[in-house]
């Protein structure tokens, strides 16, 4: 999924970006609140990682601002302070979860998945769709009890579509969920990945809505 | 009185007590004044009563003389003596008297009167006569036709007895009232000292965690200034402690960021997808450790400055020499950053310590180099203007917005524009500078930088000599 990282500290920011990329996320990294607001306006993110100790505009203010605008994006805050008052303030400002410095990158990844999962209304970490079972944490896909190997991009498109079941996602949207600003986008890449997914998981799972994009139906197709 | 005074017994050991001293002094003074007053009253009474006794002696003498004269005219001398002896002179049993005729013969004498004249042969009026163990007050007078003379005597012991009765009564009075006075004095002083006891108890209850103001309450005007001064001190202590606490907390939190970065880079290294990524992560781990070390160094430097240091005697420090040393120390770093670092020195001297001034200058140069991008200029200079020595570090760097100029001297405040991990400061440099500037009674101002960009820090050592000597 595509994540917005708001971290003023260049050393830490770089590490978190690379770490999340290693977990196959597309990461856009900005260093202050103003840039973060701009990024949120122009791109679509699955989640945001926010350091609340930003210069100029502190993270808490930014968070309140974007919540006031009605943005529903799941947010995990990074804080240097682990006293309860700070955590409460962070959560009350609209954060979905927090993580205290120094933290484990795997844990940050897990918390991101968890907030995204909760935002899409699922309690279990696994996404189950008929005989298809997707584990976002382990990044495994099982169909009819058989593990199906997927590439990172295929996996990203599949989970993105599953998380928005019943909604049509445009090629543009799917593409944005795959790539950060720094990635070079290959043409026709979404079509190629969807083609591969259909080959591996069956033709009927992903529907093509001509001129609009792709979707996975809420109802489970049999046969 | 000395009930429950917690743990200040050590303080009261061997110290003189105002209360005890007051009680003793007041008691001594009161008793002394009482004694003096009693003595004067006694003396006055004695003189007064002497006159009274003399008057009554004289009156008695004339009365007796008249009686004797009368009786002798009526009944002759023998009857008279019997009559007087039988009747006595009422209330005068302590008196003795003799009646002499003009031929110098003793006509009559009272029972215990001697046969010799009591007051000498021809002395009239009052006199003192010796009468064995007891002195005798005598009075002698002739009757109107000078045929009979009376000599009357009153023993001194009688007079003494009467004045002594007065003194005894005074003594009883004193014996009763002096302890009462003492008790009253003790009670009044004890009551007056209550506020001091409350205050000391209230102060004794103060601890590092409990530093509230001592309540003024109902303390008298004499103690209030002490409590007000104490509260002011407590306020300052609270401030300092709060400052220290928040500093410690901030320091700990500041260390978390480089630690988080190191940890994250280590994980990136573990999961590195290629050699390039691994190499970069390793590089960044080193950068993170360096940054932590700088932060720790600065914290230690600040802690050393914070510790109220006793100044070893200040010396004349040559600023020009200092600038040249620091500039050459930083030259290698400046070259790596592709920054031109120059020194412009004029002779200038400051009373102080080279160590302190080195820390100050190093932090200013460090800052300038960190916030100046490649191809920039940093100029360090010193000199004397308007009779005041100054140090100046100017750069062509990112500058400081007006709004942030007050904030930058705060601990852990960082301006981060360059996005380059090499440029990272600890956020402590300027607060160390500020601390030193305060210690030297100098002023620091933020002025224009170079080439229409950046910023200049100028430290003016006005009044330094006075401050440091």
Interface residues (C-beta under 8 A of the other chain):
Chain A: X8 X9 X10 X11 X12 X14 X15 X16 X18 X19 X22 X31 X53 X55 X78 X80 X81 X100 X101 X102 X103 X104 X105 X106
Chain B: X249 X253 X254 X256 X257 X258 X259 X260 X261 X262 X263 X264 X265 X267 X268 X271 X272 X273 X277 X281 X284 X287 X288 X291 X414 X415 X416 X419 X420 X421 X424
